[in-house]
Amino acid sequence: MIDIIERIQELMDKKGWSYYELAAQTGISTNSVYDWFKKGAMPSMGNIVKVCNAMEISLERFFCGDSGYQMSEEEQTIMNEWFGLSEFEKQTIFMLIESFQVLKKST
């Protein structure tokens, strides 16, 4: 399993970014970034998306590295939108997908 903090540090090292620069590029507070590295706090998925956007990489690339499946721009857009949805909105989408599956089976 990936160590999220180590992965962020690796990406920061590649860019030559400090904690302050990461905070500035992502819009995440410097205190939050500092807490990840010094206090063991875990970034939320929304903040991981912000890190990915600032680093100009996909979530897939964040978690899997440079090899493997590369999401299309459309898929990346969907994933980024997904993390901004409420639980109710996510459940609504799942119900819609299930409805499409039922319709597909009936034709």
Phi and psi in degrees as a GROMACS rama.xvg file:
@    title "Ramachandran Plot"
@    xaxis  label "Phi"
@    yaxis  label "Psi"
@TYPE xy
-73.1819  138.285  ILE-2
-89.0044  109.448  ASP-3
-61.2936  -42.0848  ILE-4
-66.028  -42.1133  ILE-5
-62.4531  -38.5838  GLU-6
-65.7059  -42.2005  ARG-7
-62.9653  -42.6971  ILE-8
-61.4284  -42.2342  GLN-9
-59.2511  -45.2431  GLU-10
-66.6144  -38.701  LEU-11
-62.8513  -42.0941  MET-12
-61.4621  -41.5457  ASP-13
-61.9141  -35.9462  LYS-14
-87.3005  -14.4065  LYS-15
74.273  30.0389  GLY-16
-94.6426  142.818  TRP-17
-88.9953  176.337  SER-18
-58.7045  -42.1708  TYR-19
-61.4825  -44.1919  TYR-20
-65.0674  -40.6575  GLU-21
-60.0063  -45.126  LEU-22
-60.9828  -44.7993  ALA-23
-64.4793  -39.8284  ALA-24
-74.9027  -26.4253  GLN-25
-100.604  -21.0712  THR-26
82.0282  8.32442  GLY-27
-87.5127  141.938  ILE-28
-61.7937  146.546  SER-29
-60.1365  -36.3755  THR-30
-62.0576  -40.8643  ASN-31
-64.2056  -46.3248  SER-32
-60.7721  -45.4907  VAL-33
-58.718  -42.2606  TYR-34
-61.2284  -35.4843  ASP-35
-59.3533  -44.4981  TRP-36
-87.8264  -29.656  PHE-37
-105.985  -24.6066  LYS-38
-116.851  1.08484  LYS-39
76.5473  14.1752  GLY-40
-68.0335  152.533  ALA-41
-106.956  130.278  MET-42
-67.2595  145.675  PRO-43
-70.7703  164.153  SER-44
-62.4387  -36.2835  MET-45
-60.6893  -39.2996  GLY-46
-72.8024  -31.651  ASN-47
-64.3424  -39.6647  ILE-48
-61.1061  -42.9363  VAL-49
-61.8512  -40.9004  LYS-50
-61.9779  -45.802  VAL-51
-60.1645  -44.6777  CYS-52
-61.2548  -44.6252  ASN-53
-65.5088  -35.5995  ALA-54
-82.8654  -7.20218  MET-55
59.7297  46.5123  GLU-56
-131.046  160.32  ILE-57
-81.8382  162.48  SER-58
-60.9473  -38.7106  LEU-59
-59.2421  -45.2143  GLU-60
-67.5258  -34.5497  ARG-61
-59.5851  -48.7032  PHE-62
-83.9364  -27.0623  PHE-63
-112.275  -6.92772  CYS-64
84.7384  -161.03  GLY-65
-83.5922  -13.4732  ASP-66
-98.2123  167.937  SER-67
98.723  -166.381  GLY-68
-66.4313  133.92  TYR-69
-105.861  118.583  GLN-70
-67.1967  145.015  MET-71
-73.4606  167.991  SER-72
-61.0712  -38.6427  GLU-73
-63.4135  -44.6465  GLU-74
-63.6076  -40.9874  GLU-75
-63.4781  -40.3372  GLN-76
-62.2008  -44.1544  THR-77
-61.6209  -44.9017  ILE-78
-63.0244  -42.1524  MET-79
-63.3516  -40.0946  ASN-80
-68.0002  -38.3024  GLU-81
-53.9238  -44.0703  TRP-82
-70.3094  -13.8711  PHE-83
-91.5273  -4.26673  GLY-84
-83.1434  152.127  LEU-85
-77.3647  167.115  SER-86
-61.1485  -38.4007  GLU-87
-61.3621  -44.8543  PHE-88
-64.3721  -39.1624  GLU-89
-63.9305  -43.6602  LYS-90
-63.7662  -37.0407  GLN-91
-62.3803  -42.3295  THR-92
-64.9619  -41.9608  ILE-93
-59.7327  -41.1425  PHE-94
-64.7597  -39.1192  MET-95
-62.8928  -44.0374  LEU-96
-61.7077  -43.696  ILE-97
-60.6439  -38.6346  GLU-98
-62.611  -42.922  SER-99
-61.7467  -39.8225  PHE-100
-64.454  -40.6937  GLN-101
-63.4849  -45.5762  VAL-102
-61.6719  -40.731  LEU-103
-63.7259  -39.4158  LYS-104
-69.5057  -28.5649  LYS-105
-83.7489  -8.27847  SER-106
